[in-house]
Amino acid sequence: MIQSTDARLVKLCTRLAVPQKRRQERLVLVEGTKAVADALAAGAGFEAAIASTEYGRGPAEAALLERLRAVRAIDFHEASPRILERVSTTETPQGIVAVAHEPVASLRDLLARRAPSGPLRLAILDGVQDPGNVGACLRVAAAFGFDGALAGPGTADPFGPKVVRAAAATVFRLPIAPGPPLPELAAGLRAASVRVVALAAGGAAPESARAGARFALLAGNEGAGIPEGHLGLCDARVWVPITPGVESLNVAVAFGVAAYLLARTGPRA
């Protein structure tokens, strides 16, 4: 039973809420019954978990506690609701917080998931700042069979608590690698015969685009989009047509539509 906010695990959880410190620790904070259960199902490597003394009254909560206690590697503790409020990053704590190891991946790892000439689908998020949008894009990529994602400079931490919640723990299913600046990344992808398809105004409708068997769908910043200078580095552009008078779609919504249509029309092994 954890009774003090000075406890080691409580201090660790509060550090993980800070992006820079979380990256240093290479650990991920996972909150709530569904997120923890989904992460367990995805094979996440958990280090520790804290549950409120009031947690476990419902069937889903009781089942999750049983699963967690069965994993010997997990340092499991109970704590008062006051302690849970201290370690939670949500306004309404859901009674359980877990600490998992951050999955490690690189661009080389993503490219190696398929044969050099085989079909490959990647997502690139470049400067997508809102954690909810990042999480939604990652969830979409996983849902439509993408092989991995790259989080470029300026993108919200893909393993931050808000992204993990928005992604429904798919960050433990979909390999995610840090992406270098786009000029360097585009050159590396081109060398691997992967076409970079930009989600940008003026592009073709996704269902008519010729993305090819090996492509990376690029989404840019919510407000500024993809810098004009970077668009010249891309092999193609796609855009989701909308009704005149409507300003734009949310980046995650547009990414979802384009990802679905490109995945549906492109070949797959």
C-alpha positions, 0 to 999 in steps of 0.5 A: 500500500502506497500512503505517501506522495514521496513514494518512489513510484509516485515520483516516477509517475509525476515525472512521466507526465513531463515530456522531456523527463518521460523521454529520458526514462523511456517509460510510458504512462498508461491510464484507465481500465481500457487503455491498460487492458488494451496495452496488455493485450498488445503485449506492452512490457509493464514495469509497475501499476497503481490502483486505487483502493476503491478500484475493482468493483466492476467486472471489467476492473476486477478482471484487469486487476486479476490479469495484472496481479498474474504478471510477476514482472509488474510491481503492483501497488494499491493507493488511496484515491488521493495518491491516484489523483496525484499521479493521474494526468486526467481531470477525473482519474479512472482509478488505475495508472500503469507504467510501461516500457517505451517500444523502441523502433527506428526508420531502419526497423520500419523499412525492414518490416517488408521485403525491399520490393514488397508493399509498405505503408508508413505514416509521417506526422510532421509538426502535428502538435495536438496530442489528440490528433497525433493519437487519432492518426496513429490509431487510424494507421494501425486500423488500416494496416500501416506498417509503422509511423514516423514522428517528425520534429515538432510533433507531440510526443507519441508516447505522452499520456494524452496521445496514448489515451487518444490512440487507445494504446495502439502505440504498443501495436504500431511501431513508431520511430522518431523522424529526422527533418523531412529533407533527410527523411524523404531522401532515406525513403526515396532510397528505399523506393518509398514514395512520399505522399503529402496530404496538402491542398491542390492534390488529387483525390485519394481514391484516384491517386497512384500512391504505389505499393510502397508509400508514406502518407505525410500529414503536417501542422494543424494550422500551417500544414506542410511547408511549401519548401517541403512539398517539393520533396514529396512524390505526390499530393492528395487532398480530400475534397470538401463542400465549398464554404467549409474551411477545412477538415481536422488533420486527423479526420483528413488523414483518416479518409486519405489513409483508408482510401490509399490503403484500399486502392493500393496493393497489399501482400 
